[in-house]
């Protein structure tokens, strides 16, 4: 096993142990909502966002145990967004990660409510850290603000809205940039920022990790667009060319496949440059950037 694969496996296990602790058992009344929440949360996934938060904390010399609750909350927020994205009114997807999407398994109403419940639980987990004084309350408040801003109409939801209203329209590079930096990039970048903040980073470290996050957030989405064309359906666990069938705005549709690949490589190098002043503790972030640009699912 490659070192980065081992690292990702260890950190993924830490995150999933926390998720197991925070999510109610499926026997909790009413059971169907808790079954749906667990089904989607444990349906697979790389846990990249929470791992980035942990890795950023490591890079600035912080205590990663302080980040784990917030890392788990990030994954719950990400899962909520996927449940809602898959709904018939948005992307209308039947499968994700090789399994039936939440609305196909439990029905649309329960899928909507399970997404709502995961989002609510994420903020419950984070706010509790300040109430119990496990983490400085002002720091918790700052982190909650960062995440709320990243997923609201100025961030992820705004990007999703523009993605929806841009379907079946002529290609437009600035609109594409807006969609991808907001819909995907903001939460990835914010994951790094909260890890750095909770780890006690300096302002300069926070600035550089923010730059790194902006670059890899864009790389992540460009590769996602490329995989929609070239990816293996069995490996990805979902249909390929779904973006094409929906006439969505993607990097290959605007810039072409080869130019998109080159841009991803350039952004990867920019991300590495942002980490030049960090020591070996940032090596996982360097390897994660490589993993993202070379991923096949």
TORKOL-4160 file (C-alpha; in steps of 0.2 Angstrom, whole numbers, padded with zeros to 4 digits, m for minus):
297
<pt num="1" X="0000" Y="0000" Z="0000"/>
<pt num="2" X="0007" Y="0017" Z="m0005"/>
<pt num="3" X="0010" Y="0029" Z="0010"/>
<pt num="4" X="m0004" Y="0041" Z="0005"/>
<pt num="5" X="m0016" Y="0027" Z="0003"/>
<pt num="6" X="m0011" Y="0021" Z="0021"/>
<pt num="7" X="m0013" Y="0039" Z="0027"/>
<pt num="8" X="m0030" Y="0041" Z="0019"/>
<pt num="9" X="m0036" Y="0024" Z="0026"/>
<pt num="10" X="m0031" Y="0028" Z="0044"/>
<pt num="11" X="m0039" Y="0046" Z="0044"/>
<pt num="12" X="m0054" Y="0039" Z="0035"/>
<pt num="13" X="m0056" Y="0026" Z="0049"/>
<pt num="14" X="m0054" Y="0040" Z="0062"/>
<pt num="15" X="m0068" Y="0050" Z="0054"/>
<pt num="16" X="m0080" Y="0035" Z="0052"/>
<pt num="17" X="m0078" Y="0031" Z="0070"/>
<pt num="18" X="m0083" Y="0049" Z="0075"/>
<pt num="19" X="m0098" Y="0048" Z="0062"/>
<pt num="20" X="m0103" Y="0031" Z="0070"/>
<pt num="21" X="m0103" Y="0040" Z="0087"/>
<pt num="22" X="m0113" Y="0055" Z="0082"/>
<pt num="23" X="m0126" Y="0047" Z="0071"/>
<pt num="24" X="m0141" Y="0039" Z="0081"/>
<pt num="25" X="m0144" Y="0020" Z="0080"/>
<pt num="26" X="m0156" Y="0014" Z="0067"/>
<pt num="27" X="m0168" Y="0009" Z="0081"/>
<pt num="28" X="m0170" Y="0027" Z="0087"/>
<pt num="29" X="m0188" Y="0033" Z="0084"/>
<pt num="30" X="m0193" Y="0036" Z="0071"/>
<pt num="31" X="m0181" Y="0023" Z="0063"/>
<pt num="32" X="m0184" Y="0027" Z="0045"/>
<pt num="33" X="m0175" Y="0044" Z="0046"/>
<pt num="34" X="m0160" Y="0037" Z="0055"/>
<pt num="35" X="m0159" Y="0022" Z="0043"/>
<pt num="36" X="m0159" Y="0035" Z="0029"/>
<pt num="37" X="m0146" Y="0046" Z="0037"/>
<pt num="38" X="m0134" Y="0031" Z="0040"/>
<pt num="39" X="m0137" Y="0023" Z="0023"/>
<pt num="40" X="m0131" Y="0039" Z="0014"/>
<pt num="41" X="m0117" Y="0043" Z="0026"/>
<pt num="42" X="m0110" Y="0026" Z="0026"/>
<pt num="43" X="m0113" Y="0023" Z="0007"/>
<pt num="44" X="m0094" Y="0025" Z="0004"/>
<pt num="45" X="m0084" Y="0040" Z="m0001"/>
<pt num="46" X="m0066" Y="0045" Z="0002"/>
<pt num="47" X="m0069" Y="0057" Z="0016"/>
<pt num="48" X="m0058" Y="0070" Z="0008"/>
<pt num="49" X="m0065" Y="0085" Z="0016"/>
<pt num="50" X="m0063" Y="0080" Z="0034"/>
<pt num="51" X="m0046" Y="0072" Z="0030"/>
<pt num="52" X="m0041" Y="0089" Z="0023"/>
<pt num="53" X="m0046" Y="0098" Z="0039"/>
<pt num="54" X="m0036" Y="0085" Z="0049"/>
<pt num="55" X="m0021" Y="0087" Z="0038"/>
<pt num="56" X="m0021" Y="0106" Z="0039"/>
<pt num="57" X="m0021" Y="0105" Z="0058"/>
<pt num="58" X="m0006" Y="0093" Z="0057"/>
<pt num="59" X="0003" Y="0105" Z="0045"/>
<pt num="60" X="0002" Y="0119" Z="0057"/>
<pt num="61" X="0007" Y="0108" Z="0072"/>
<pt num="62" X="m0010" Y="0107" Z="0080"/>
<pt num="63" X="m0019" Y="0093" Z="0090"/>
<pt num="64" X="m0029" Y="0084" Z="0077"/>
<pt num="65" X="m0041" Y="0077" Z="0091"/>
<pt num="66" X="m0048" Y="0095" Z="0092"/>
<pt num="67" X="m0053" Y="0094" Z="0074"/>
<pt num="68" X="m0062" Y="0077" Z="0073"/>
<pt num="69" X="m0079" Y="0083" Z="0078"/>
<pt num="70" X="m0078" Y="0097" Z="0065"/>
<pt num="71" X="m0071" Y="0085" Z="0052"/>
<pt num="72" X="m0086" Y="0073" Z="0055"/>
<pt num="73" X="m0098" Y="0088" Z="0054"/>
<pt num="74" X="m0090" Y="0093" Z="0037"/>
<pt num="75" X="m0094" Y="0075" Z="0031"/>
<pt num="76" X="m0112" Y="0076" Z="0036"/>
<pt num="77" X="m0114" Y="0092" Z="0027"/>
<pt num="78" X="m0106" Y="0085" Z="0011"/>
<pt num="79" X="m0118" Y="0070" Z="0013"/>
<pt num="80" X="m0133" Y="0081" Z="0015"/>
<pt num="81" X="m0128" Y="0090" Z="m0001"/>
<pt num="82" X="m0126" Y="0074" Z="m0011"/>
<pt num="83" X="m0143" Y="0068" Z="m0006"/>
<pt num="84" X="m0151" Y="0084" Z="m0011"/>
<pt num="85" X="m0141" Y="0085" Z="m0028"/>
<pt num="86" X="m0147" Y="0067" Z="m0032"/>
<pt num="87" X="m0166" Y="0072" Z="m0031"/>
<pt num="88" X="m0177" Y="0071" Z="m0046"/>
<pt num="89" X="m0179" Y="0090" Z="m0045"/>
<pt num="90" X="m0160" Y="0093" Z="m0047"/>
<pt num="91" X="m0149" Y="0080" Z="m0055"/>
<pt num="92" X="m0161" Y="0065" Z="m0054"/>
<pt num="93" X="m0148" Y="0052" Z="m0051"/>
<pt num="94" X="m0152" Y="0034" Z="m0047"/>
<pt num="95" X="m0135" Y="0028" Z="m0041"/>
<pt num="96" X="m0121" Y="0035" Z="m0031"/>
<pt num="97" X="m0105" Y="0026" Z="m0026"/>
<pt num="98" X="m0113" Y="0010" Z="m0034"/>
<pt num="99" X="m0128" Y="0011" Z="m0022"/>
<pt num="100" X="m0146" Y="0017" Z="m0025"/>
<pt num="101" X="m0147" Y="0035" Z="m0020"/>
<pt num="102" X="m0157" Y="0040" Z="m0005"/>
<pt num="103" X="m0173" Y="0045" Z="m0013"/>
<pt num="104" X="m0173" Y="0029" Z="m0023"/>
<pt num="105" X="m0170" Y="0019" Z="m0007"/>
<pt num="106" X="m0182" Y="0028" Z="0005"/>
<pt num="107" X="m0193" Y="0040" Z="m0006"/>
<pt num="108" X="m0191" Y="0058" Z="m0010"/>
<pt num="109" X="m0199" Y="0065" Z="0006"/>
<pt num="110" X="m0187" Y="0055" Z="0018"/>
<pt num="111" X="m0172" Y="0059" Z="0007"/>
<pt num="112" X="m0176" Y="0078" Z="0009"/>
<pt num="113" X="m0178" Y="0076" Z="0027"/>
<pt num="114" X="m0163" Y="0065" Z="0030"/>
<pt num="115" X="m0152" Y="0079" Z="0021"/>
<pt num="116" X="m0160" Y="0092" Z="0032"/>
<pt num="117" X="m0157" Y="0081" Z="0047"/>
<pt num="118" X="m0138" Y="0078" Z="0043"/>
<pt num="119" X="m0136" Y="0097" Z="0040"/>
<pt num="120" X="m0144" Y="0101" Z="0057"/>
<pt num="121" X="m0134" Y="0087" Z="0066"/>
<pt num="122" X="m0118" Y="0095" Z="0059"/>
<pt num="123" X="m0121" Y="0111" Z="0068"/>
<pt num="124" X="m0127" Y="0103" Z="0083"/>
<pt num="125" X="m0110" Y="0093" Z="0084"/>
<pt num="126" X="m0100" Y="0109" Z="0082"/>
<pt num="127" X="m0109" Y="0120" Z="0093"/>
<pt num="128" X="m0109" Y="0107" Z="0107"/>
<pt num="129" X="m0089" Y="0108" Z="0107"/>
<pt num="130" X="m0091" Y="0126" Z="0113"/>
<pt num="131" X="m0104" Y="0123" Z="0125"/>
<pt num="132" X="m0095" Y="0109" Z="0134"/>
<pt num="133" X="m0079" Y="0120" Z="0133"/>
<pt num="134" X="m0069" Y="0106" Z="0124"/>
<pt num="135" X="m0065" Y="0120" Z="0112"/>
<pt num="136" X="m0064" Y="0139" Z="0115"/>
<pt num="137" X="m0081" Y="0145" Z="0112"/>
<pt num="138" X="m0076" Y="0160" Z="0101"/>
<pt num="139" X="m0065" Y="0148" Z="0090"/>
<pt num="140" X="m0080" Y="0137" Z="0088"/>
<pt num="141" X="m0091" Y="0152" Z="0083"/>
<pt num="142" X="m0078" Y="0157" Z="0070"/>
<pt num="143" X="m0078" Y="0140" Z="0063"/>
<pt num="144" X="m0097" Y="0139" Z="0062"/>
<pt num="145" X="m0097" Y="0155" Z="0053"/>
<pt num="146" X="m0084" Y="0150" Z="0041"/>
<pt num="147" X="m0094" Y="0134" Z="0037"/>
<pt num="148" X="m0111" Y="0142" Z="0036"/>
<pt num="149" X="m0104" Y="0155" Z="0024"/>
<pt num="150" X="m0096" Y="0142" Z="0013"/>
<pt num="151" X="m0112" Y="0132" Z="0011"/>
<pt num="152" X="m0125" Y="0146" Z="0009"/>
<pt num="153" X="m0130" Y="0157" Z="m0006"/>
<pt num="154" X="m0113" Y="0164" Z="m0006"/>
<pt num="155" X="m0105" Y="0147" Z="m0008"/>
<pt num="156" X="m0111" Y="0130" Z="m0011"/>
<pt num="157" X="m0129" Y="0133" Z="m0013"/>
<pt num="158" X="m0126" Y="0148" Z="m0024"/>
<pt num="159" X="m0115" Y="0137" Z="m0035"/>
<pt num="160" X="m0128" Y="0124" Z="m0036"/>
<pt num="161" X="m0141" Y="0137" Z="m0041"/>
<pt num="162" X="m0131" Y="0144" Z="m0055"/>
<pt num="163" X="m0127" Y="0126" Z="m0061"/>
<pt num="164" X="m0146" Y="0123" Z="m0062"/>
<pt num="165" X="m0150" Y="0139" Z="m0071"/>
<pt num="166" X="m0136" Y="0136" Z="m0083"/>
<pt num="167" X="m0141" Y="0120" Z="m0090"/>
<pt num="168" X="m0145" Y="0119" Z="m0109"/>
<pt num="169" X="m0137" Y="0137" Z="m0111"/>
<pt num="170" X="m0122" Y="0142" Z="m0121"/>
<pt num="171" X="m0105" Y="0139" Z="m0114"/>
<pt num="172" X="m0098" Y="0153" Z="m0103"/>
<pt num="173" X="m0081" Y="0153" Z="m0095"/>
<pt num="174" X="m0084" Y="0165" Z="m0080"/>
<pt num="175" X="m0101" Y="0156" Z="m0076"/>
<pt num="176" X="m0092" Y="0139" Z="m0076"/>
<pt num="177" X="m0078" Y="0146" Z="m0065"/>
<pt num="178" X="m0092" Y="0153" Z="m0053"/>
<pt num="179" X="m0101" Y="0136" Z="m0052"/>
<pt num="180" X="m0086" Y="0126" Z="m0048"/>
<pt num="181" X="m0077" Y="0137" Z="m0036"/>
<pt num="182" X="m0093" Y="0139" Z="m0026"/>
<pt num="183" X="m0102" Y="0122" Z="m0028"/>
<pt num="184" X="m0087" Y="0112" Z="m0025"/>
<pt num="185" X="m0072" Y="0122" Z="m0021"/>
<pt num="186" X="m0079" Y="0133" Z="m0006"/>
<pt num="187" X="m0082" Y="0118" Z="0005"/>
<pt num="188" X="m0065" Y="0110" Z="0001"/>
<pt num="189" X="m0056" Y="0126" Z="0004"/>
<pt num="190" X="m0066" Y="0129" Z="0021"/>
<pt num="191" X="m0061" Y="0112" Z="0027"/>
<pt num="192" X="m0043" Y="0117" Z="0026"/>
<pt num="193" X="m0046" Y="0134" Z="0034"/>
<pt num="194" X="m0055" Y="0126" Z="0049"/>
<pt num="195" X="m0042" Y="0113" Z="0052"/>
<pt num="196" X="m0029" Y="0127" Z="0052"/>
<pt num="197" X="m0039" Y="0139" Z="0063"/>
<pt num="198" X="m0042" Y="0125" Z="0076"/>
<pt num="199" X="m0024" Y="0120" Z="0075"/>
<pt num="200" X="m0018" Y="0138" Z="0080"/>
<pt num="201" X="m0011" Y="0143" Z="0063"/>
<pt num="202" X="m0003" Y="0160" Z="0060"/>
<pt num="203" X="m0012" Y="0172" Z="0048"/>
<pt num="204" X="0002" Y="0168" Z="0035"/>
<pt num="205" X="m0001" Y="0149" Z="0036"/>
<pt num="206" X="m0020" Y="0152" Z="0035"/>
<pt num="207" X="m0017" Y="0162" Z="0019"/>
<pt num="208" X="m0006" Y="0149" Z="0011"/>
<pt num="209" X="m0018" Y="0135" Z="0016"/>
<pt num="210" X="m0032" Y="0145" Z="0009"/>
<pt num="211" X="m0023" Y="0147" Z="m0008"/>
<pt num="212" X="m0019" Y="0128" Z="m0008"/>
<pt num="213" X="m0037" Y="0124" Z="m0005"/>
<pt num="214" X="m0043" Y="0136" Z="m0019"/>
<pt num="215" X="m0032" Y="0127" Z="m0031"/>
<pt num="216" X="m0036" Y="0109" Z="m0026"/>
<pt num="217" X="m0054" Y="0113" Z="m0025"/>
<pt num="218" X="m0054" Y="0118" Z="m0043"/>
<pt num="219" X="m0043" Y="0103" Z="m0048"/>
<pt num="220" X="m0055" Y="0091" Z="m0039"/>
<pt num="221" X="m0070" Y="0098" Z="m0050"/>
<pt num="222" X="m0060" Y="0098" Z="m0066"/>
<pt num="223" X="m0055" Y="0080" Z="m0063"/>
<pt num="224" X="m0073" Y="0076" Z="m0059"/>
<pt num="225" X="m0078" Y="0084" Z="m0076"/>
<pt num="226" X="m0065" Y="0073" Z="m0085"/>
<pt num="227" X="m0070" Y="0057" Z="m0076"/>
<pt num="228" X="m0088" Y="0060" Z="m0082"/>
<pt num="229" X="m0082" Y="0058" Z="m0099"/>
<pt num="230" X="m0068" Y="0045" Z="m0097"/>
<pt num="231" X="m0072" Y="0037" Z="m0081"/>
<pt num="232" X="m0076" Y="0019" Z="m0078"/>
<pt num="233" X="m0094" Y="0017" Z="m0073"/>
<pt num="234" X="m0090" Y="0002" Z="m0062"/>
<pt num="235" X="m0076" Y="0010" Z="m0053"/>
<pt num="236" X="m0085" Y="0026" Z="m0050"/>
<pt num="237" X="m0101" Y="0018" Z="m0045"/>
<pt num="238" X="m0112" Y="0030" Z="m0055"/>
<pt num="239" X="m0116" Y="0033" Z="m0073"/>
<pt num="240" X="m0103" Y="0041" Z="m0084"/>
<pt num="241" X="m0107" Y="0055" Z="m0096"/>
<pt num="242" X="m0122" Y="0061" Z="m0085"/>
<pt num="243" X="m0116" Y="0079" Z="m0087"/>
<pt num="244" X="m0116" Y="0078" Z="m0106"/>
<pt num="245" X="m0134" Y="0070" Z="m0106"/>
<pt num="246" X="m0140" Y="0085" Z="m0095"/>
<pt num="247" X="m0130" Y="0098" Z="m0106"/>
<pt num="248" X="m0121" Y="0104" Z="m0090"/>
<pt num="249" X="m0108" Y="0117" Z="m0090"/>
<pt num="250" X="m0091" Y="0108" Z="m0088"/>
<pt num="251" X="m0073" Y="0111" Z="m0091"/>
<pt num="252" X="m0071" Y="0099" Z="m0106"/>
<pt num="253" X="m0087" Y="0107" Z="m0113"/>
<pt num="254" X="m0079" Y="0125" Z="m0112"/>
<pt num="255" X="m0060" Y="0121" Z="m0114"/>
<pt num="256" X="m0059" Y="0104" Z="m0122"/>
<pt num="257" X="m0053" Y="0088" Z="m0114"/>
<pt num="258" X="m0034" Y="0090" Z="m0116"/>
<pt num="259" X="m0034" Y="0108" Z="m0111"/>
<pt num="260" X="m0044" Y="0104" Z="m0095"/>
<pt num="261" X="m0031" Y="0090" Z="m0091"/>
<pt num="262" X="m0017" Y="0103" Z="m0093"/>
<pt num="263" X="m0025" Y="0116" Z="m0082"/>
<pt num="264" X="m0028" Y="0103" Z="m0069"/>
<pt num="265" X="m0009" Y="0099" Z="m0069"/>
<pt num="266" X="m0005" Y="0118" Z="m0068"/>
<pt num="267" X="m0016" Y="0120" Z="m0053"/>
<pt num="268" X="m0009" Y="0105" Z="m0045"/>
<pt num="269" X="0008" Y="0114" Z="m0046"/>
<pt num="270" X="0002" Y="0130" Z="m0040"/>
<pt num="271" X="m0006" Y="0121" Z="m0025"/>
<pt num="272" X="0011" Y="0113" Z="m0021"/>
<pt num="273" X="0020" Y="0130" Z="m0022"/>
<pt num="274" X="0008" Y="0136" Z="m0009"/>
<pt num="275" X="0015" Y="0124" Z="0003"/>
<pt num="276" X="0034" Y="0128" Z="0000"/>
<pt num="277" X="0036" Y="0136" Z="0017"/>
<pt num="278" X="0028" Y="0122" Z="0027"/>
<pt num="279" X="0039" Y="0107" Z="0033"/>
<pt num="280" X="0037" Y="0089" Z="0032"/>
<pt num="281" X="0021" Y="0090" Z="0043"/>
<pt num="282" X="0012" Y="0096" Z="0027"/>
<pt num="283" X="0018" Y="0081" Z="0017"/>
<pt num="284" X="0000" Y="0073" Z="0018"/>
<pt num="285" X="m0007" Y="0089" Z="0010"/>
<pt num="286" X="0006" Y="0087" Z="m0004"/>
<pt num="287" X="0002" Y="0069" Z="m0007"/>
<pt num="288" X="m0017" Y="0073" Z="m0006"/>
<pt num="289" X="m0015" Y="0086" Z="m0020"/>
<pt num="290" X="m0006" Y="0072" Z="m0031"/>
<pt num="291" X="m0020" Y="0060" Z="m0026"/>
<pt num="292" X="m0034" Y="0072" Z="m0032"/>
<pt num="293" X="m0026" Y="0076" Z="m0049"/>
<pt num="294" X="m0022" Y="0057" Z="m0052"/>
<pt num="295" X="m0039" Y="0050" Z="m0046"/>
<pt num="296" X="m0049" Y="0038" Z="m0056"/>
<pt num="297" X="m0065" Y="0039" Z="m0046"/>
